């Protein structure tokens, strides 16, 4: 969080709660001008702190099934390279290269009305990626908490 002051943090906090807020509304809430908010947001975007804006969908209400996979990469392969291949799949939501017993933790979303079958096919597809030694997968039964906001 280099070069971020309290005003930047206040703006980011508001945008995380509702990215549709106008700069005018944000300015009133944080006690500055609309031009200042506009300039700050532009700078945060250019620096890569703000990567984009999106809608948060409720997967459960859409009937989408989540799968968490622990992926073990063969010692002669790069976990980063294998992770990049996995990240190209449309069902892939998150890919984490981690330290510990496993190399990658991946979250997938199964989108069809035949979720279990699709999830099984998805895992079988992933198993065919070169460099994967083993996959342990978990079907998510219930999401207790899923949060993307960061406390600043």
C-alpha positions in Angstrom: 0.0 0.0 0.0 2.7 2.4 -1.0 1.8 6.1 -1.4 -1.7 5.5 0.0 -3.1 7.9 2.5 -6.2 7.9 4.6 -8.3 9.5 1.9 -7.3 6.8 -0.6 -8.3 4.2 2.0 -11.7 5.8 2.6 -12.4 6.0 -1.1 -11.4 2.3 -1.6 -13.6 1.3 1.4 -16.6 3.0 -0.2 -15.9 1.5 -3.6 -15.6 -2.0 -2.2 -19.0 -1.7 -0.6 -20.6 -0.2 -3.8 -18.6 0.3 -6.9 -21.5 2.1 -8.5 -21.3 5.1 -6.2 -20.8 8.4 -8.1 -17.6 10.3 -7.4 -19.9 13.1 -6.1 -21.4 10.9 -3.4 -18.0 9.6 -2.4 -16.7 13.1 -2.2 -19.5 14.2 0.1 -19.0 11.2 2.3 -15.2 11.6 2.6 -15.2 15.4 2.7 -13.4 16.4 -0.4 -14.2 17.5 -4.0 -15.5 15.3 -6.8 -12.3 16.2 -8.9 -10.1 15.0 -6.0 -12.0 11.7 -5.9 -11.8 11.3 -9.6 -8.0 11.9 -9.6 -7.5 9.5 -6.7 -9.5 6.7 -8.3 -7.6 7.3 -11.6 -4.3 7.0 -9.8 -5.4 3.9 -7.9 -6.4 2.3 -11.2 -3.2 3.2 -12.9 -1.1 1.8 -10.1 -3.0 -1.5 -10.3 -4.5 -1.2 -6.8 -7.9 -1.1 -8.4 -7.9 -3.8 -11.0 -11.5 -3.5 -12.2 -15.1 -3.4 -11.2 -17.5 -6.3 -11.2 -20.8 -7.7 -10.0 -20.9 -10.3 -7.2 -23.2 -13.2 -8.1 -24.7 -15.6 -5.6 -23.5 -19.0 -6.9 -25.9 -20.9 -4.7 -29.0 -19.1 -6.1 -27.7 -19.7 -9.6 -27.3 -23.4 -8.9 -23.6 -23.3 -9.5 -21.5 -25.9 -7.7 -18.0 -25.1 -6.4 -15.1 -27.5 -6.3 -11.9 -27.0 -4.4 -8.9 -29.0 -5.7 -5.5 -29.5 -4.0 -3.1 -30.2 -6.8 0.3 -31.8 -6.5 2.7 -31.0 -9.2 5.4 -33.4 -10.3 8.9 -32.3 -9.0 10.3 -31.9 -12.6 7.5 -29.3 -13.4 6.9 -25.7 -12.4 3.8 -25.2 -10.2 3.4 -21.7 -11.7 3.4 -23.1 -15.3 0.8 -25.8 -14.4 -1.2 -23.2 -12.5 -1.2 -20.9 -15.6 -2.6 -23.8 -17.7 -5.3 -24.4 -15.2 -6.2 -20.7 -15.0 -7.0 -20.8 -18.8 -10.0 -23.1 -18.1 -13.3 -21.2 -18.1 -14.5 -23.0 -14.9 -11.4 -21.8 -13.0 -12.1 -19.0 -10.4 -8.9 -18.9 -8.4 -5.5 -20.5 -8.5 -3.1 -20.2 -5.6 0.5 -21.4 -5.6 1.1 -22.3 -1.9 3.7 -23.6 0.4 3.0 -26.8 2.3 1.9 -30.4 1.4 0.3 -29.3 -1.9 1.5 -27.0 -4.7 -1.7 -25.5 -5.9 -5.1 -24.8 -4.5 -7.7 -24.2 -7.1 -11.4 -23.2 -7.0 -13.6 -24.2 -9.9 -17.3 -23.5 -10.7 -19.4 -26.1 -12.4 -22.0 -24.3 -14.4 -24.3 -26.9 -16.0 -27.5 -28.3 -14.7 -25.7 -31.6 -14.4 -23.2 -30.3 -11.8 -21.9 -33.5 -10.4 -21.2 -35.0 -13.8 -19.7 -31.8 -15.0 -17.5 -31.6 -11.9 -16.3 -35.1 -12.4 -15.5 -34.4 -16.1 -13.7 -31.2 -15.0 -11.5 -33.0 -12.6 -10.7 -35.6 -15.2 -9.8 -32.9 -17.7 -7.5 -31.2 -15.1 -5.8 -34.6 -14.4 -4.7 -34.7 -18.0 -2.7 -31.5 -17.8 1.0 -32.3 -18.1 2.9 -32.0 -14.8 0.1 -32.9 -12.5 1.0 -35.8 -10.1 -2.2 -36.0 -8.0 -5.5 -34.1 -7.3 -7.5 -34.2 -4.2 -10.9 -32.6 -4.9 -13.7 -31.4 -2.6 -17.3 -30.6 -3.6 -18.5 -27.6 -1.6 -21.8 -28.4 0.1 -22.4 -25.0 1.6 -20.6 -21.7 1.5 -20.5 -20.2 5.0 -18.5 -17.1 4.1 -17.1 -15.8 0.8 -15.7 -12.3 1.0 -13.7 -10.4 -1.5 -13.4 -7.1 0.3 -10.2 -6.1 2.0 -10.2 -4.3 5.4 -8.0 -1.3 4.9 
